[in-house]
Amino acid sequence: MKKRLLCLLVAFCLLPLAALGDESAYLSGDDLRRIEPEYETFLEKLADVLIEKGLLAAEEREQWLLYQLGDFLQNGGYGTIAAMYTPGLLAYADESVTIRRFDAATAAGTLTLETLRRYAPSYSSLPGLPLDTELNAPATGEPVGCRFRWTAASGMLMIWDGNDVVQVGSTYISDGRPLYWFEQPVDGCTETLRLELLRADEDVTMATVTLTLTAQDGCWLPEVLK
């Protein structure tokens, strides 16, 4: 079967050539998060066109979206958009780039956690495993006001804006700002991170969930959120 790969470079058209060699040209984490909703909407519409044109298999749509979004967020806006003629090619995509999205029904609402399928400290551009959370009302999908308290039994929680990394300890309360967790993986080990959903205006726990991770081949693999 003839295989073709179409890659559309999205960043180089936006900057003058002189800026491409300047580290300051990279977008910060906050910059990327700010435009993420619009970018994700663009990807969803593009996926529909690619499926219509036979460039993407319909059953690979969600995996393609998560890979492209993860590539964009990790590479400072210098990612690529890949349209495949070959169904199944995404099976070879780098899992350390592809986002893993967990949804969990809780007493406080529907919790969505975005992280990575695989986090490799040895070569990732991120300071730790990303922990990006939001809570929405099940019926309407509207955001629910709350805070997120993460607790790690080991390792370090951090915040990062694309420039400075700030270590915040083993427990941290966030208003929804992305958080990162770092610990050197030891193959065969299992770690758990506890997340408490707190009321927006007081330290009252509305629900608690646990993220379980397993270390394998020098990477952390998020496996279960419950």
Secondary structure by P-SEA (a helix, b strand, c coil): cbbbbbbbbcccccccccccccccccccaaaaaaaaaaaaaaaaaaaaaaaaaccccccaaaaaaaaaaaaaaaacccbbbbbbcccccccccccccbbbbbbbbccccbbbbbbbccccccccccccbbbbbccccccccccccbbbbbbbcccccccccccbbbbbccbbbbcccbbbbbbbbcccbbbbbbbbbbccccccccbbbbbbbbbccccccccccc
